[in-house]
Amino acid sequence: MTGRVLPDPPTLAREVANALIQRLAEAQAAGRVPSVALTGGTIATEIHRELAELGPGSAVQWHLVDFWWGDERFVPAGSADRNDAEVLRILADLGAASERLHPMPAVTVGCGSVHQAAARYGDELRRHGSQPGTAGEFEVVMLGVGPDGHVASLFPGHPALDAEAVAVGVTDSPKPPPQRITLTLPALNRARAVWFVASGTTKAEAVAAAHRPGPVTENPARGVSGRLETIWWMDADAASLR
């Protein structure tokens, strides 16, 4: 586990965006078609905006990257509660192929329950991982960390922490809106690299707790690590109690 501390949120966002561009370019140079699991939140939004600035002209072949989401609010498409609207526009502008953008399902007529939608997303991810030329794992999983230590929509003490499926529906999120789709711990752990990104004093205790031994049910961030690399990207405030 590696920690990288930057002085402020803008510097943090730019460094993470630069590192992601470098990582994707290296993966493609090695012959891989990388898959990335994106996260939401304020600092993630800033990272995506930095990608919009830094990505054009980079060595990344954006049309040969698959983009997934670690979790999403199960609300209608276009809702301000969804995390994916702006980043989908950014990725399209960068040249990402529409068939390689995999947003989680939104509420639509006839879409079924949040549990059915989660099962469909899990099936899609599983099918993709079994295709020829894919490694069946993420190149990078990016995760924000909540003040309570939650990652994706896996909250402390929640039954979803014990799920073995690829993705599950959550109907009682302690943060609104209550219905969400989330990848599970086994799915998030199928990654070459896991990058946690944390910013602000409200995250400091959760970050410190994640670095201490203890149960995953108390701090879900403890339950995710990359097969080759786990990096905690933090600004000075988030790292202040480590």
Helices and strands as residue ranges (DSSP letters): E 2-6, H 9-29, E 35-38, H 42-54, G 62-64, E 66-69, E 71-73, H 85-94, G 98-100, H 114-129, E 138-144, G 159-162, E 167-170, E 180-183, H 185-188, E 191-198, G 201-203, H 204-210, G 220-223, E 229-235
